[in-house]
Each structure stands twice: as C-alpha cells, then as structure tokens.
C-alpha cells in the first residue's frame, strides 16, 4: 500500500464524472500519504515504451568520444542543460558525491523547442530522435490528461489547471545505471525530491526507493507490468500549501547483470504563469506558506527581456 496502483482505463473509456472522482480520490490518498503511485490503464502502447528504451540503450552503447561530443557542459552550447550528462556527475541533483549514472536529456522550456535540443547524428543512432520525440509527445499528452485528476483530487474544478499548462515545460532524461558490485558505490542518484509539478517515470527494472513520511521508513518501489510510477514534486507541494507531499527518493544501481534504464518525464506549468496558493488549500488558520511566483520569476527573468 505504500505505492498504490491506480487504474485509468475506466475513466479514459467512459469520461464519466464518477469515474474521474474515483481516480481523483485514489490520487488524493496517495499524494497525501507517500506522494507516489503506480499508474496502469494509461493507454500508452507497450511498443512505444519498448522503442523508447531501445533508443536509450542504443545511445548509451555509443563510443564514449561520440557521447562526450554531445556533452551538455560545453561552453559553446546555445541551449543549456540538454545533451549528454556523463557518468559520475555531480548534477541533477547537485550533491557532494557523484551520481553513478549517465543520461541523455531533452527539454522544452522558455523559448526552447524540441527542435532546439542537442541531438546525435541520425547515422550514429538511426531512429533515435524520432523514437524519443514520439515518446516525449505521448507522455506529455498523458500528463495533460492527468491534470483534471489532480485538480479534482485537490477539490478544484477539473479544468482548473488548463490555463497554467497551456504551453507546459518539461524535461526528460534517458538514464542508464551501470552495475555496481560495491554496496558503497551503488547510489545511482542520492536522496532528493523532484522539483516538478509531477513526474512520470518509466523503468525497465527495480531500483527506485522512496521515503514514506507517514511510516518514517524507506520503501522499495515494486515493478508493475506496463506501469508508470508517478510522484508529486516540490512545485505541487508548494502550490498545494503542503497538502500534497514531495517525497524523498533515491536509486540503487544493480549489483550485477545488465544496466538499469529509466526515463523520468518532469512536467511543469508554463514559464510565465504565476502560481498563487490553490484556493482549496488555504483558509482561516491555514494561510499560504509560499509567495506567488512563476518559473521565470524564480529564475530572475523578467517577461519581455
């Protein structure tokens, strides 16, 4: 019960308000307790997931000089924060000890489209760009379809988040966790919280561990066939005035065998949308804890510059 399984199939098939409320109630319970749940019945074809993971494996199988030529840290990059993040990096999240993973990262952000991202040459990884783009677009569609669920879970009208997510931002990473036999070197990513509104994660094998605040213990997230793992992030936590949790989690590298691959999709509101405390999440005796702010304001960017 730490990571409940929530089925969208009935809601998507009928578009019935009662079905929406049933799913919203389950999401409300999950995000108020652990902040994590597994999602099935989402309508994303298994073939699309297979293609995305195959694309990730193909990229990470490239020679290191080729991957390094796509490094996100080069000073001459016009778009920052996209491309190859090497193994044993100290970024995303920043920490004192290195993250034992490597990733290829794409994003859509303020003034940045998928076309503007850094992509490998087609001849190096045939079909890679098409597979990754197709997957990102399909997961964005799923994220948008979840917005009425989260709105209803927070006792808001189902269309409440439409304006804020008219042109949403997202970041997606294709991550590889190599085997690490030494238990002292098996933090693929150390304990952290996501900064997103919510994250939709695909994974090909176990490794994700979450902290359940309600029970004050770490819990290994089980694998569920053809499921995504969804967690509420810091943006949703603050927007909901701490009503929904943003749970700490980390990843353990496999001790042996093949590498673990995961594809987290971090979903956020549009850059210029000012997020005031949700009307259902404050009142007498429960004032807003966080000031209204947009992503651009948080980055020190004034609209129009």
C-alpha positions as CSV (number, residue, x, y, z in Angstrom):
1,X,0.0,0.0,0.0
2,X,3.0,2.4,0.1
3,X,2.8,2.7,-3.7
4,X,-0.8,2.1,-4.6
5,X,-1.7,1.0,-8.2
6,X,-4.2,3.4,-9.8
7,X,-6.0,2.3,-13.0
8,X,-7.1,4.9,-15.5
9,X,-8.7,2.6,-18.0
10,X,-12.3,3.0,-16.8
11,X,-12.0,6.8,-16.6
12,X,-10.5,7.1,-20.1
13,X,-13.0,4.7,-21.6
14,X,-16.2,6.4,-20.2
15,X,-15.2,10.1,-19.4
16,X,-17.8,9.7,-16.6
17,X,-17.5,12.3,-13.7
18,X,-17.9,9.5,-11.2
19,X,-15.0,7.6,-12.7
20,X,-12.9,10.8,-12.6
21,X,-13.8,11.3,-8.9
22,X,-12.9,7.7,-8.1
23,X,-9.4,8.1,-9.7
24,X,-9.0,11.5,-8.1
25,X,-9.8,10.1,-4.6
26,X,-7.1,7.5,-5.1
27,X,-4.6,10.1,-6.2
28,X,-5.6,12.3,-3.2
29,X,-4.9,9.5,-0.8
30,X,-1.6,8.6,-2.5
31,X,-0.2,12.2,-2.7
32,X,-1.3,12.9,0.8
33,X,0.4,9.8,2.2
34,X,3.5,8.8,0.3
35,X,3.5,11.1,-2.7
36,X,4.0,8.1,-5.1
37,X,1.7,5.8,-7.0
38,X,1.9,3.3,-10.0
39,X,-0.3,4.1,-13.0
40,X,-1.8,1.5,-15.2
41,X,-4.6,1.7,-17.9
42,X,-2.9,4.8,-19.2
43,X,-3.2,3.9,-22.9
44,X,0.5,4.3,-23.8
45,X,1.3,1.3,-26.1
46,X,3.9,-1.1,-24.8
47,X,5.5,-0.9,-28.2
48,X,6.2,2.8,-27.6
49,X,7.8,2.0,-24.3
50,X,10.0,-0.7,-25.9
51,X,11.1,1.7,-28.7
52,X,12.0,4.4,-26.1
53,X,14.1,2.0,-24.0
54,X,15.7,0.6,-27.2
55,X,16.6,4.1,-28.2
56,X,18.1,4.8,-24.7
57,X,20.2,1.6,-24.9
58,X,21.4,2.4,-28.4
59,X,22.5,5.8,-27.3
60,X,24.3,4.6,-24.2
61,X,26.0,1.9,-26.3
62,X,27.8,4.6,-28.4
63,X,31.5,5.0,-28.0
64,X,32.4,7.4,-25.3
65,X,34.0,10.1,-27.6
66,X,30.7,10.3,-29.5
67,X,28.7,10.8,-26.3
68,X,31.1,13.3,-25.0
69,X,30.8,15.3,-28.2
70,X,27.2,15.8,-27.1
71,X,28.1,16.9,-23.6
72,X,25.7,19.4,-22.0
73,X,28.5,21.1,-20.2
74,X,30.3,22.6,-23.2
75,X,30.6,26.4,-23.0
76,X,29.6,26.8,-26.7
77,X,26.2,25.2,-26.2
78,X,23.4,27.7,-27.2
79,X,20.8,25.6,-25.2
80,X,22.0,24.8,-21.7
81,X,21.0,21.7,-19.7
82,X,20.4,19.4,-22.7
83,X,22.5,16.6,-24.2
84,X,24.8,14.1,-22.5
85,X,25.4,14.1,-18.8
86,X,28.3,11.8,-18.1
87,X,28.7,9.0,-15.6
88,X,29.8,10.0,-12.1
89,X,28.4,13.5,-12.5
90,X,27.5,16.0,-9.7
91,X,24.4,17.5,-11.3
92,X,20.6,16.8,-11.3
93,X,20.5,16.7,-8.4
94,X,23.6,18.6,-7.2
95,X,25.4,16.7,-4.4
96,X,28.8,16.3,-2.8
97,X,29.2,12.7,-4.0
98,X,28.9,11.8,-7.7
99,X,25.7,10.4,-9.2
100,X,26.5,6.9,-10.6
101,X,24.5,7.3,-13.8
102,X,24.7,8.7,-17.2
103,X,21.9,10.4,-19.1
104,X,20.8,12.0,-22.3
105,X,18.5,15.0,-21.5
106,X,15.9,16.8,-23.6
107,X,13.6,19.7,-22.6
108,X,11.1,22.2,-23.7
109,X,11.4,25.4,-21.8
110,X,11.1,29.2,-22.1
111,X,11.8,29.9,-25.8
112,X,13.2,26.4,-26.3
113,X,11.5,23.8,-28.5
114,X,12.5,20.1,-29.1
115,X,13.9,21.2,-32.4
116,X,16.4,23.4,-30.5
117,X,17.7,20.5,-28.4
118,X,21.0,18.7,-29.0
119,X,20.6,15.5,-31.0
120,X,23.1,12.9,-32.2
121,X,23.5,12.5,-35.9
122,X,20.9,10.1,-37.5
123,X,23.7,7.9,-38.9
124,X,25.0,7.3,-35.4
125,X,21.8,6.2,-33.8
126,X,19.2,5.6,-36.6
127,X,15.7,6.4,-35.4
128,X,16.8,7.7,-32.1
129,X,15.4,11.3,-32.5
130,X,12.1,10.1,-33.8
131,X,11.6,7.5,-31.1
132,X,12.5,9.9,-28.3
133,X,10.4,12.7,-29.7
134,X,7.4,10.5,-30.2
135,X,7.7,9.1,-26.7
136,X,8.0,12.6,-25.1
137,X,5.0,13.9,-27.1
138,X,2.9,10.9,-26.0
139,X,3.9,11.3,-22.3
140,X,3.1,15.0,-22.5
141,X,-0.4,14.0,-23.7
142,X,-0.8,11.6,-20.8
143,X,0.4,14.3,-18.4
144,X,-2.2,16.8,-19.7
145,X,-4.9,14.1,-19.4
146,X,-3.9,13.8,-15.7
147,X,-4.5,17.5,-14.9
148,X,-8.2,17.1,-14.3
149,X,-7.4,14.2,-12.0
150,X,-5.0,16.3,-9.9
151,X,-7.4,19.3,-9.9
152,X,-10.3,17.1,-8.7
153,X,-8.0,15.5,-6.1
154,X,-7.4,19.0,-4.7
155,X,-11.1,19.8,-4.7
156,X,-10.9,22.1,-7.7
157,X,-12.9,22.2,-10.9
158,X,-11.4,19.7,-13.4
159,X,-10.3,22.4,-15.8
160,X,-8.6,24.5,-13.1
161,X,-5.0,23.8,-14.4
162,X,-5.7,24.3,-18.1
163,X,-4.5,27.9,-18.2
164,X,-1.3,27.2,-16.3
165,X,-0.4,24.3,-18.5
166,X,-1.4,25.8,-21.9
167,X,2.2,25.6,-23.0
168,X,3.8,23.4,-20.3
169,X,7.5,22.9,-19.7
170,X,9.1,19.5,-19.4
171,X,12.4,17.8,-19.1
172,X,13.0,14.2,-19.9
173,X,16.1,12.1,-19.3
174,X,17.2,8.7,-20.7
175,X,19.2,7.4,-17.8
176,X,21.5,4.4,-17.5
177,X,22.6,2.9,-14.2
178,X,25.5,0.6,-14.6
179,X,26.0,-2.4,-12.3
180,X,28.0,-1.5,-9.1
181,X,29.0,-4.6,-7.1
182,X,30.4,-2.5,-4.2
183,X,27.4,-1.6,-1.9
184,X,29.2,1.7,-1.0
185,X,29.1,2.7,-4.7
186,X,25.5,1.9,-5.5
187,X,23.8,5.3,-5.2
188,X,22.8,5.9,-8.8
189,X,21.1,9.1,-7.6
190,X,21.2,10.1,-3.9
191,X,18.2,11.0,-1.8
192,X,16.4,14.0,-3.3
193,X,13.0,15.4,-4.1
194,X,11.8,16.3,-7.6
195,X,11.2,20.0,-8.3
196,X,8.4,19.3,-10.8
197,X,4.6,19.5,-10.6
198,X,4.7,15.8,-11.1
199,X,7.0,13.2,-12.6
200,X,6.0,10.3,-14.8
201,X,8.7,7.6,-14.7
202,X,9.2,4.5,-16.9
203,X,11.8,1.9,-15.7
204,X,12.9,-1.4,-17.0
205,X,13.9,-3.0,-13.7
206,X,13.7,-2.3,-9.9
207,X,16.0,0.2,-8.1
208,X,13.8,3.1,-7.0
209,X,13.5,3.6,-3.3
210,X,11.1,6.2,-1.6
211,X,10.8,7.5,1.9
212,X,7.3,7.2,3.3
213,X,6.8,10.1,5.7
214,X,3.7,8.6,7.2
215,X,5.5,5.5,8.3
216,X,9.0,7.1,8.6
217,X,10.7,4.3,6.6
218,X,12.3,3.7,3.2
219,X,10.3,1.5,0.7
220,X,11.5,-0.2,-2.4
221,X,9.1,0.5,-5.3
222,X,7.8,-2.7,-6.8
223,X,7.8,-3.3,-10.6
224,X,4.3,-3.4,-12.1
225,X,3.8,-4.6,-15.7
226,X,3.3,-1.8,-18.2
227,X,3.0,0.8,-15.4
228,X,4.4,4.2,-14.8
229,X,5.5,5.5,-11.4
230,X,4.1,9.0,-10.7
231,X,5.3,11.2,-7.9
232,X,4.2,14.7,-6.8
233,X,7.1,17.2,-6.8
234,X,8.1,20.4,-5.0
235,X,6.1,22.6,-7.3
236,X,2.8,20.8,-6.5
237,X,3.7,20.5,-2.8
238,X,4.2,24.3,-2.5
239,X,1.2,25.2,-4.8
240,X,-1.0,23.0,-2.6
241,X,0.4,24.6,0.6
242,X,2.0,21.3,1.6
243,X,-1.3,19.4,1.2
244,X,0.4,17.0,-1.2
245,X,3.8,15.5,-0.3
246,X,7.1,15.7,-2.3
247,X,8.8,12.5,-1.2
248,X,12.5,11.9,-0.9
249,X,13.7,9.1,-3.1
250,X,16.9,7.6,-4.5
251,X,18.0,4.9,-6.9
252,X,20.2,1.9,-6.2
253,X,22.3,0.6,-9.1
254,X,22.0,-3.1,-9.8
255,X,24.7,-5.2,-8.1
256,X,25.2,-7.3,-11.2
257,X,23.7,-8.2,-14.5
258,X,22.5,-5.7,-17.1
259,X,22.3,-2.0,-16.6
260,X,19.1,-0.4,-15.3
261,X,17.4,2.1,-17.6
262,X,14.8,4.7,-16.6
263,X,13.0,7.5,-18.4
264,X,11.7,10.2,-16.0
265,X,9.5,12.9,-17.5
266,X,9.4,16.1,-15.3
267,X,6.2,18.1,-16.0
268,X,5.7,21.8,-15.1
269,X,3.4,24.7,-15.7
270,X,4.1,27.3,-18.4
271,X,7.1,29.6,-17.6
272,X,5.2,32.9,-17.2
273,X,2.2,31.5,-15.2
274,X,2.1,33.0,-11.7
275,X,1.2,30.3,-9.2
276,X,-0.9,31.6,-6.3
277,X,-1.7,29.2,-3.5
278,X,-4.6,27.0,-4.6
279,X,-7.9,28.3,-3.3
280,X,-8.8,24.9,-1.8
281,X,-5.6,24.7,0.1
282,X,-5.7,27.8,2.4
283,X,-8.2,29.5,4.6
284,X,-8.7,30.7,8.2
285,X,-6.0,29.2,10.3
286,X,-4.1,27.9,7.3
287,X,-2.6,30.9,5.4
288,X,-0.5,30.4,2.3
289,X,3.1,29.4,3.2
290,X,4.7,30.3,-0.1
291,X,4.6,33.6,-2.1
292,X,3.0,33.7,-5.6
293,X,5.7,33.1,-8.2
294,X,6.3,32.0,-11.8
295,X,9.1,29.9,-13.2
296,X,10.6,33.0,-14.9
297,X,10.4,35.0,-11.7
298,X,12.1,32.2,-9.8
299,X,14.9,32.3,-12.4
300,X,15.3,36.1,-12.2
301,X,13.9,36.5,-15.7
302,X,11.5,39.4,-16.3
303,X,9.0,38.8,-19.0
304,X,9.8,40.9,-22.1
305,X,13.6,40.8,-21.7
